[in-house]
Amino acid sequence: MALILGKEYCKVDSNGRFKFPIALKRQLESEDGRFVIRQSIYAECLELWTYASFREEVEKLQERLNPYRREDRELLRKLTEGNIIELDSNDRLLVPPEQKSLIAKSKEVVLQSTGKFIELWDREAYDRMNQATSDYALRAEALLGQTTAEE
């Protein structure tokens, strides 16, 4: 599984294509060039996974979820709802029509890595999300901070 780092701004053409940034492409040279794109369940963005990483994620889900429980099956269906896409000969990605609504009005998108996958944001939605988020330092301290026995 690739470790993906970085944030890039990309222009989108009228067909919903954008040139995949070379800085991100270099990090994925060991991958086969296929991606899975799906809508995030947490934010107004799309998630762009390498095919190999998405396959690993689905395998983990299949181990944890019971396909004979309705709730598990619905969750599995939602979390695996995506499309396979590939870079074209000009290193562009085409957002599928059924997922293009999140960036349809956008002339620019933001690709923000999460380490495991890349979030694909409409530029305006990304800016709104960044303005609305809470204090990261306080959240990091609460979730990740270590306390000693003396405290």
C-alpha positions, 0 to 999 in steps of 0.5 A: 500500500502506498503512502501518499503525501501532499496537497495540490490544486488542479484546474478542471476542464469542461469535461470534468478532467484534471491533470494528475499532479506529478508530485503525487504520481511519483509517489505512486510509481509502484502502483498499476495506474488504476484508481477507485473513486468514491464519495466520502461518507464524512465530507463533501468530497470524493476519495481517490484510492489506488486500486491496491489500497482499495482492495485491501480496504474492502478485504478488511471490511469483508472480514469485519462485516457479516453479509447476512446482517442487513446493516452490515450489508448496507454498510458494505454496499455504501463503502464499496460504491465506487468506480475504477478510473485510470490516467489517460495518455496525458496523465489526466483523470476523468471524474465519472458523471455520477460523481461529478456533481461534487465538482460540477461547478468548479474550475479548480479542485484540491487534492488533499492526501490523507496518507492512505488515499486522496480527498478530491475537493471542490476548491470552494468547499475545501476552503469552507471546510478549512474555515469551519474546522475546530482547533487541531492542536486541542483535538490532537492533544485530546486524542493523541496526548500522553499523560504521565502517572505524575499528572 
